[in-house]
């Protein structure tokens, strides 16, 4: 199994996760994932370097509690973007200006893309 065959690991699992009962979309980053709930909020799990999330279970993300219609994560750099009430907003790492707010300052809150 350690040589690359992981099918037995999943086949012997005692749990099933039906994402369609909770989420309309899932976005996956390097070490974290987020789901857009059926009610338009965002819940994330994993660790994005502690910027927005460090949780082993889905946790509601501050600033993304309602009105969200789309989500996206980066595989590295811990940047997270949403479409909320028709506006693009991003949070997380901003070393290269990837938040689109005209700065290079990391943000733990969502900033509207300018």
C-alpha positions in Angstrom: 0.0 0.0 0.0 2.9 2.4 0.6 4.1 2.0 -2.9 1.3 4.1 -4.3 -1.9 2.0 -3.9 -4.2 4.0 -1.7 -7.4 2.4 -2.9 -7.6 0.1 0.2 -7.3 3.0 2.5 -10.4 4.6 1.1 -12.2 1.3 0.6 -11.8 0.3 4.3 -12.9 3.7 5.6 -15.9 3.6 7.9 -17.3 7.0 6.9 -18.8 8.6 3.9 -19.1 12.3 3.2 -22.0 13.4 1.0 -20.9 16.9 0.1 -24.0 17.6 -1.8 -26.0 17.7 1.5 -23.8 20.6 2.8 -21.9 22.3 0.0 -22.6 23.5 -3.5 -18.9 23.9 -4.3 -15.6 22.8 -2.8 -12.2 24.6 -3.4 -9.0 22.9 -2.4 -5.7 24.7 -1.4 -2.3 23.3 -0.5 -3.2 22.2 3.1 -6.8 23.5 3.4 -10.1 23.3 1.7 -13.3 25.4 1.7 -16.9 24.7 0.9 -19.5 27.1 -0.3 -22.6 26.1 1.7 -26.1 25.7 0.3 -27.0 28.8 2.2 -24.3 31.0 0.7 -21.7 31.0 3.6 -18.2 29.6 3.5 -16.7 26.9 5.8 -13.1 25.9 5.7 -10.9 23.2 7.3 -7.2 22.4 7.4 -4.5 25.0 7.9 -3.7 28.0 5.6 -0.8 29.1 7.8 -3.2 30.5 10.4 -4.3 33.4 8.3 -8.0 32.5 8.1 -8.2 28.8 9.2 -6.6 26.2 11.4 -9.3 23.7 12.1 -9.7 19.9 11.5 -13.5 20.4 11.0 -15.4 22.8 8.8 -15.5 26.2 10.5 -17.5 29.3 9.4 -15.1 31.9 7.9 -15.5 35.5 9.3 -16.6 37.9 6.6 -18.1 35.1 4.5 -21.1 34.3 6.5 -23.7 35.2 3.8 -24.2 36.3 0.3 -21.3 34.3 -1.2 -21.9 32.9 -4.7 -18.4 31.6 -5.6 -15.1 30.7 -3.9 -11.5 30.1 -5.0 -8.2 29.1 -3.2 -4.6 29.1 -4.3 -2.5 25.9 -4.0 0.3 27.9 -2.4 0.5 31.3 -0.9 -2.7 31.0 1.2 -4.8 33.4 -0.8 -8.6 33.0 -0.7 -11.2 34.8 -2.9 -15.0 35.0 -2.9 -17.7 36.6 -4.9 -20.0 38.2 -2.3 -23.1 40.2 -3.1 -21.7 40.7 -6.6 -18.2 41.9 -5.5 -14.9 40.1 -5.7 -13.1 40.0 -2.4 -9.9 38.4 -1.3 -8.0 37.7 1.9 -4.8 36.0 3.0 -1.2 36.3 1.7 -0.5 39.4 -0.4 3.3 39.4 -0.9 2.9 39.9 -4.7 -0.3 41.9 -4.6 -2.5 38.9 -5.3 -5.4 40.2 -3.2 -5.9 42.9 -5.8 -6.4 45.7 -3.3 -3.5 47.8 -4.4 -1.2 46.8 -1.5 1.3 44.1 -0.6 0.0 43.7 2.9 -1.4 40.3 4.1 -5.0 40.5 5.3 -7.1 38.4 7.7 -10.2 40.1 6.5 -11.7 40.1 3.0 -10.7 43.2 0.9 -12.6 44.2 -2.2 -10.6 43.8 -5.4 -10.1 47.2 -7.0 
